[in-house]
Each structure stands twice: as structure tokens, then as C-alpha cells.
Amino acid sequence: MTNLSQPRMPGGVLVAHPLALDASRRLDERHQRALSRYYLAAGADGLAVGVHTTQFAVHDPARGLYAPVLGLAAETVQAEAGRPVALVAGVMGPTRQAVDEAEIARALGYHLALVASVGTDDEDEDALMDRIRAVGDVLPVFAFYLQPKVGGRLLSARFWRRIADLEQVWAVKLAPFDRYQTAAAVTQLLAAGRRDLALYTGNDDHFIADLMTPWPGPGGQTRYLAGGLLGQWAIWTRTAVLLWRRIQTWRGDAPEPGETHALLKENVIWTLANQALFDADHDFRGSIAGLHEILRRQGLMAGRWCLNPHEDVSPGQLAAIDAIREAYPELADDEFVAEHLDQWLH
């Protein structure tokens, strides 16, 4: 049985890892390793691989990409990090597939399995709980509330209360992109009273405010989220790490005067940035390609190709990204990347 008194998840910046491809849409191992090195050098506390930002198509057995992509990230972390870094493996599909993927991830040295609900619309919440238990018998579970527009589904408040009662669940990513659903889920998760259960925001459109919120729990107690697991943090990661450190300081006993105002203002700026990068105006169709475009411009990817040849930026999205870059140049970490890029690409 798991020791519930043991802290088991780091707080902070967990990066949803993209997939680097060449012009033939094959795995580009050189740039894939460079991405992992970038996130480590930027100070990320963990990497999540095989998740939406990696493209769910990597789970297609016919492509043969799941184990190689997870393996590249794990090898890079294990050989080069020099510090504890959480490795989170996205698993999906029917229960048998999800369990098989968790076994692959465990063999590669991953610490948790992020269990996505993609493709489970025909299953009720009892079946989802059984699936999570089955995966949890292989690896501790990072439960995942994914927004419906990118393959997730709405889940009841009761579901999250039941999740909190599962000892196999060590963490939860809350990414419904909905204030009502987020608040309901957090309330139920905190009601269980588990101090060892780490809660992370996955709401890329509102993450600063999520991280600044003292969420109300039982008995009048409040609790902050442990950090974020975000696709948004796959780019401009050094900026994200420095921002997280500011939020940590703000949570302390003596925040800098005016810092509350500054952080809330930045929450709006990051929402506007995410609107462009994730292509919210077109139901997130260009969300992955938008991130790829930034990484391409920085030299961390050779192009913005996706596994699906029809997946690319939407009309007007590049102009929207350019407008954000021009209006808020402080968001980017271009100088940091340029300084180290040759080293990461070696």
C-alpha cells in the first residue's frame, strides 16, 4: 500500500511535451531531444509526454511512436537533468490499451500515468473509475479533467469526490476550461481532506488566477493548487518558470507591494496570448500548430508539421500570434533559447 504521509508530486511547472517531426512527418529525434533539454534548462519541474500537446495520434499502435517518443524524453531526463524531474506518461484508449501503455511507461522510468478520457463517451463514470483503478495497479494515476473541445468530456462533481477516495490517484489536472466545472471539481477533491493529493491547473486560458486562488476547503481551510501542467508552458518556458517563482513568493507572508495587481494584469495578457496560440476563435483547431510555430521560429523545431497532414494553423492565426508578440514581447524567452540552442541541438 502507498504511504499517504509521503509527499509524492513536486509543485510547479510541468510541461506538456510537443512532438518534433520532419518534413515527411516522421519523428525528428534531434529536435525532440532539444525540446526536452530546453525544458530542463528552463527549470521545468516535470515533463508530460503522450498528452494532447504531444498529439493523441502517437497512441495509434500502427504508427509505432508511443514507446520511442516517451523513451527519448525519459533518456534525456535520466542522463542530463541532474535533479529530480517528474515524468508523466499520457495513457488513453480502452482499458487494455491504457494499461499496456502504463506498463510501457513504467518500464521506461515514468512516475505517473495521466489518464485521458478521450474516446470513452460510451462508458459511464463507473467504467471510468474501473479504468483508472486498472491503470493505477501499474502506475500511480494523474487524473485528468480535459475540456470537451479537444476530446474530453464533462464529468460530475460526484466523480471527482470518488477520484479523491482512490489511493492510486496521486494528482489531478483540472483543464475543463470552464469556471463552474473547475470550481466544482476542486471543491469535491478538497472535501476528501487528502493533503497528499496534488492538484494542478490545466486551464491554459486562466492559469495565473487559478494559481493565485485560495481554494476553499472543509472546515474553512483554504489551499493553493500545487502548480500547472500546461500546453501553454511548452513555449516560452523560461518565462513560465520565472512567473511561477513570482507566484510562489506572492503566496508567502510578505509579497511585494503591487504584485497582486501586476499578476492579475498578466493573467489577462496570458489569456490573450493563449487565445491566439491555441486558436480559441476556431474551437482550438490550430492549438498544436500554434505552439509549433513559436518553436519553429526559435529553432527548436524544423517546422510546425503535425501527424495529421490536415492539421495546421487556422486562417488569421499567424497574424494573431504576431500581434501578441508585438504587443507583449516580455512573454517570449527568445534570448534564452538563442543562447543555448546549439548546445541543445548537438
C-alpha positions in Angstrom: 0.0 0.0 0.0 1.1 3.6 -0.6 2.4 5.6 2.3 -0.1 8.5 2.3 2.1 10.7 4.5 4.8 10.8 1.8 4.9 13.9 -0.5 4.8 12.3 -4.0 4.5 15.1 -6.5 6.5 18.3 -7.0 4.7 21.6 -7.2 5.5 23.9 -10.0 5.9 23.9 -13.8 5.0 20.6 -15.5 5.4 21.0 -19.3 3.2 19.2 -21.8 5.8 18.0 -24.3 5.3 18.5 -28.0 6.3 16.2 -30.9 9.0 17.3 -33.3 8.6 16.0 -36.8 10.5 16.3 -40.1 9.0 17.4 -43.4 8.0 13.8 -44.1 6.1 13.8 -40.7 8.5 11.3 -39.2 9.9 11.6 -35.7 12.7 14.2 -35.6 14.9 12.8 -32.8 17.4 15.6 -32.8 14.8 18.3 -32.3 12.8 16.1 -29.9 15.8 15.8 -27.6 16.5 19.5 -28.0 13.0 20.3 -26.7 13.5 18.1 -23.6 16.8 19.8 -23.0 15.2 23.2 -23.4 12.6 22.4 -20.8 15.2 21.1 -18.3 17.4 24.1 -18.8 14.5 26.5 -18.4 13.8 24.9 -14.9 10.7 22.8 -15.6 9.8 20.5 -12.7 8.4 17.8 -14.9 7.6 16.7 -18.4 4.3 15.1 -19.6 4.7 13.1 -22.8 2.0 11.3 -24.8 -0.6 14.0 -23.9 -2.7 16.3 -26.1 0.2 18.6 -26.9 2.3 15.6 -28.0 -0.7 14.7 -30.3 -3.1 11.9 -29.4 -2.2 10.2 -32.7 1.0 9.0 -31.1 -1.2 6.4 -29.3 -2.1 4.8 -32.6 -0.3 1.4 -32.5 0.1 1.4 -36.2 2.4 4.5 -36.0 4.8 2.8 -33.6 5.6 6.1 -31.9 4.4 5.8 -28.3 7.4 4.0 -26.8 10.1 5.8 -28.9 8.7 9.3 -28.0 8.4 8.5 -24.3 11.8 6.9 -24.4 13.6 9.9 -25.8 12.2 12.2 -23.1 13.0 9.7 -20.3 16.5 9.1 -21.6 17.2 12.8 -21.7 15.9 13.5 -18.2 17.7 10.5 -16.7 21.0 11.3 -18.4 21.1 15.1 -18.2 18.7 16.6 -15.6 20.9 16.2 -12.6 17.9 16.9 -10.3 14.5 15.3 -9.6 12.2 15.8 -12.6 8.7 14.2 -12.7 7.9 12.1 -15.7 4.2 11.8 -16.6 3.0 9.5 -19.3 -0.2 10.1 -21.1 -2.3 7.0 -21.5 -5.6 6.6 -23.3 -7.8 4.2 -25.2 -9.8 1.2 -23.9 -8.7 -0.2 -20.5 -6.5 -2.8 -22.1 -4.6 -0.2 -24.2 -4.3 2.2 -21.3 -2.9 -0.5 -19.0 -0.5 -1.6 -21.7 0.7 1.9 -22.2 1.2 2.4 -18.5 3.3 -0.8 -18.4 5.5 0.7 -21.2 5.8 3.9 -19.3 6.8 2.2 -16.1 9.5 0.2 -17.9 10.9 3.5 -19.2 11.0 5.1 -15.8 7.9 7.2 -15.8 6.5 8.1 -12.4 2.8 8.7 -13.1 0.2 7.9 -15.8 -2.0 10.8 -16.9 -5.3 9.1 -17.8 -7.2 10.8 -20.5 -10.9 10.2 -21.1 -10.6 10.6 -24.9 -12.8 8.0 -26.7 -14.7 7.0 -23.6 -18.1 8.6 -24.4 -19.8 5.3 -24.5 -18.6 4.5 -20.9 -20.3 5.6 -17.8 -18.5 7.1 -14.8 -18.4 3.7 -13.1 -16.5 2.3 -16.0 -14.1 5.3 -16.0 -13.4 4.6 -12.3 -12.6 0.9 -13.1 -10.3 2.0 -15.9 -8.4 4.3 -13.5 -8.1 1.6 -10.9 -6.7 -0.8 -13.6 -4.1 1.8 -14.7 -3.3 2.6 -11.0 -2.4 -1.1 -10.5 0.6 -0.4 -12.8 1.5 3.3 -12.1 0.2 6.0 -9.8 -2.5 8.0 -11.6 -2.6 11.6 -12.6 -6.4 12.1 -13.2 -7.3 14.5 -16.0 -10.3 16.7 -16.5 -10.0 17.5 -20.2 -12.2 20.0 -22.0 -14.6 18.5 -24.5 -13.5 20.6 -27.5 -10.2 18.7 -27.6 -11.5 15.2 -26.9 -12.5 15.3 -23.2 -16.0 15.1 -21.6 -17.9 16.7 -18.8 -17.8 14.8 -15.6 -20.0 15.1 -12.5 -18.9 16.7 -9.2 -19.5 13.3 -7.6 -17.0 11.7 -10.0 -14.2 13.9 -8.6 -15.2 13.1 -5.0 -14.8 9.4 -5.8 -11.5 10.1 -7.5 -10.2 11.7 -4.3 -11.0 8.4 -2.5 -8.8 6.4 -4.7 -5.4 5.9 -3.1 -3.9 5.1 -6.6 -4.6 8.7 -7.7 -1.7 10.9 -6.7 -2.5 14.1 -8.7 -5.3 15.7 -10.7 -5.0 18.0 -13.7 -8.0 20.3 -14.0 -8.5 21.5 -17.5 -12.2 21.8 -18.4 -11.6 25.5 -19.5 -14.8 26.3 -17.5 -15.0 28.2 -14.2 -18.1 26.3 -13.0 -16.6 22.9 -13.7 -13.2 23.8 -12.3 -14.7 25.1 -9.0 -17.0 22.1 -8.6 -14.2 19.6 -9.2 -11.7 21.4 -6.8 -14.4 21.6 -4.1 -15.1 17.9 -4.3 -11.4 17.0 -4.4 -10.6 19.1 -1.4 -13.6 17.7 0.5 -11.8 14.4 0.8 -9.2 16.1 3.1 -6.2 14.4 1.4 -3.2 16.6 1.8 -1.1 14.3 -0.3 -3.3 14.7 -3.4 -1.6 17.3 -5.7 -4.0 19.5 -7.7 -2.7 21.2 -10.9 -4.4 23.7 -13.2 -4.6 22.7 -16.8 -6.7 25.8 -17.7 -4.2 27.4 -20.1 -6.6 30.3 -20.5 -6.7 31.3 -16.8 -3.7 29.7 -15.1 -2.3 32.6 -13.2 -5.6 33.3 -11.4 -6.0 29.6 -10.8 -2.6 29.5 -9.1 -3.4 32.6 -7.1 -6.8 31.4 -5.8 -7.0 30.3 -2.2 -9.5 27.5 -2.9 -12.0 26.9 -0.1 -11.9 23.5 1.6 -13.6 21.8 4.5 -13.7 23.5 7.9 -13.0 26.9 6.4 -9.4 25.9 5.4 -8.0 27.1 2.1 -5.5 25.5 -0.2 -3.5 26.6 -3.3 -3.0 24.4 -6.3 0.4 22.7 -6.5 1.2 24.1 -9.9 0.3 23.7 -13.5 0.5 21.1 -16.3 0.0 23.1 -19.3 0.5 23.0 -23.1 0.9 26.8 -22.9 4.2 26.1 -21.0 5.6 24.1 -23.9 6.7 27.5 -25.3 8.3 30.5 -23.5 9.1 28.0 -20.7 11.8 30.1 -19.1 9.3 32.9 -18.7 6.8 30.5 -17.2 9.3 29.2 -14.6 10.2 32.8 -13.5 6.5 33.6 -13.4 5.8 30.5 -11.2 8.6 31.7 -8.8 6.9 35.1 -8.5 3.6 33.4 -7.7 5.3 31.3 -5.0 6.8 34.5 -3.5 3.4 36.2 -3.7 1.9 33.3 -1.7 4.3 34.0 1.1 4.0 36.2 4.1 5.3 39.4 2.5 4.5 39.8 -1.2 5.9 42.8 -3.0 3.7 45.9 -2.9 1.7 46.0 -6.2 2.4 42.4 -7.1 -1.2 41.3 -6.8 -2.2 43.9 -9.3 0.7 43.0 -11.6 0.0 39.3 -11.6 -3.7 39.8 -12.2 -2.9 42.1 -15.1 -0.6 39.4 -16.5 -3.4 36.8 -16.2 -5.3 38.8 -18.8 -2.2 39.1 -21.0 -1.6 35.4 -20.9 -5.3 34.7 -21.7 -5.0 36.9 -24.8 -1.8 35.1 -25.8 -3.4 31.7 -25.3 -6.4 32.8 -27.4 -4.1 33.3 -30.3 -1.7 30.4 -29.7 -4.5 27.8 -29.0 -6.7 29.2 -31.8 -9.7 29.6 -29.5 -11.5 31.5 -32.1 -11.7 28.4 -34.3 -12.5 25.9 -31.5 -8.8 25.1 -30.8 -8.2 23.5 -34.2 -4.8 25.2 -34.5 -3.8 24.7 -30.9 -0.9 22.4 -31.5 0.3 24.1 -34.7 0.2 27.4 -33.0 2.7 26.2 -30.4 4.8 24.6 -33.1 5.0 27.9 -34.9 6.7 29.5 -31.9 9.1 26.6 -31.5 9.9 26.7 -35.2 10.7 30.4 -35.1 13.0 29.8 -32.2 14.8 26.9 -34.0 13.6 24.3 -31.5 11.6 22.6 -34.3 12.4 22.3 -38.0 8.7 23.1 -38.9 5.3 23.1 -37.5 4.2 19.8 -39.1 1.6 17.7 -37.3 1.0 13.9 -37.7 -2.3 14.8 -39.4 -1.4 16.5 -42.7 -4.6 18.5 -42.5 -3.8 20.0 -39.1 -2.2 23.4 -39.2 -2.8 27.0 -38.1 -6.2 28.5 -38.9 -6.8 31.4 -41.2 -5.6 34.6 -39.4 -3.9 32.7 -36.6 -0.4 33.7 -37.6 -1.4 37.3 -37.7 -2.9 36.9 -34.2 0.3 35.4 -32.9 2.3 38.2 -34.5 0.1 40.8 -32.8 0.6 39.2 -29.4 4.4 39.0 -29.9 4.4 42.7 -30.8 2.2 43.9 -28.0 3.7 41.7 -25.3 7.4 40.9 -26.1 8.1 40.2 -22.4 6.3 36.9 -22.7 8.9 35.4 -25.0 12.2 33.8 -24.0 13.9 34.1 -27.4 17.2 35.3 -26.0 17.4 32.4 -23.5 16.8 29.9 -26.4 19.2 31.6 -28.8 22.0 31.5 -26.1 21.7 27.7 -25.7 20.2 26.4 -28.9 23.4 25.0 -30.4 24.1 23.1 -27.2 20.6 21.6 -27.2 20.8 20.5 -30.8 24.2 18.8 -30.6 
